[in-house]
Amino acid sequence: MPAAAAIRASALAFALLMPAAPALATDFILSLGYTDFSGLSPNDNAVLGLEVQSDPLRRFLGADWSAGAAIDLHEAGGYWLGAGPAAIWRRSDDWFIEASVMPGYYEPGGSGNRLGSHFEIRSLIGVGRKLNEQLSVSVAFAHKSNAGTSSHNPGANSFLLRTRWHF
C-alpha cells in the first residue's frame, strides 16, 4: 500500500473509531512525527501513530499502569503494530510523564528500512500537559529495536508530537 493511501486509510479509521473509543479504551492517542532509521541505506521519513490505552489497571512505582496497543505507519510504506504496558506519572500541576514498552511486528514495506527482523520492541518516553479533562498534548521519543534477537539490529528513533483524548 503506498504511503499516501496508508495515511488516508489511517485517518479514515481514526475518524470512524473516535465515536467508539469510550467503549474500546480510556485514552485514544494520535501521534505525528519523524523517524530516523539507522542502517546501511536508511530512508528517514514521517510517521503517523494511532494508539489506545485501557483504564489504569494498577498503581505501581507512583504511576498508573494500563494496557496499550499501537500502530505506526511510515510515510515510506513500512508499519509497526504492537501491544504492551503503558504508564503515566501524573504531577499535581497538570504535567505528566508517559512511558511504554510494546513488543510488536514490523514490516519495512518497500522502504528499505530493514531493522533486522519482524520482531521489534518500541520503547517510548514523553512529557506532556493536560489541557482540560479530555485533552492532553505531549512530546515523546520512541526507539524501535529487536533487542539483539537478530544479528542485524540497526534500530529506529522517532520524535513525536502526541494528542491524547481521554474518555
VENHU-V152901 format. One line per field, one symbol per residue. burial: + if it has 9 or more other C-alpha atoms within 8 Angstrom, else -. A space follows every 50 residues. Layout:
burial: ???
//
This chain:
burial: --+--++------+------+---+++++++++++++++--++-++++++ +++++++-+---++++++++++++++++++++++++++++---+++++++ ++++++-++-+++-+++-+++++++++++++--+++++++++++++---+ --++++++++++++++-
//
